[in-house]
Structures are given as C-alpha cells and as structure tokens.
Amino acid sequence: MIVITSSSVPGKNIKKSFGVVRGNTVRARHLGKDIVAGLKTMVGGEIQEYTKLMAESREQSIDRMIEEAKALGANAIVDTRFSTSYIMSNVAEILVYGTAVYVV
C-alpha cells in the first residue's frame, strides 16, 4: 500500500477514488512511565517513554487506515494527514486520514 502526503503518486495515475479513510487510536499515559518522565523533566533531554508511546500510536493509526482502504479495494492513500487531540487529562487521540485511491 502506498501512503503519501501529496495529492498524487509520482509516476502513477489515479484511476478511481474511494473517498476518505481514517484510522485512530486513543491512548492514556502510564503512571509508572509518568514518574520516570517527571524525573527526566528535571534533568532535560528526550522523554523516550513518550516518544515510543506516540510512535506506536501513529503506527497503529496508520495500520487501521490502511486496512480500511484495502477493504474498499484501494492500493494507495493520498493526501495523508495526522491530527492529535486531547480527550481528557493524560489521554490523547491520534487520528490519521487520507483519500483512498486505485493507481496504475
């Protein structure tokens, strides 16, 4: 599956558009990781626990979007975008969406 942020796939022609597809996940932070992260904020640097959590969330959202596109018969997704929103304290949603298309 081709997943691209532009509205076309270089070297390919869009033959059919299936419309918007999306994938999302809602994740909460883990108390144990919050303690480690809190300590790291005192000394500075990357908080790897949160970096890993966000990376896993993005990948899961992309996988869900791809599955939706495949179910429609698409072989590519164009105009892919990400959105993040906070549901409540310590809980965030990662949403990825794009247009499912068939390219040749």
Order of alpha helices (4+ residues) and beta strands (2+ residues): beta-beta-alpha-alpha-beta-beta
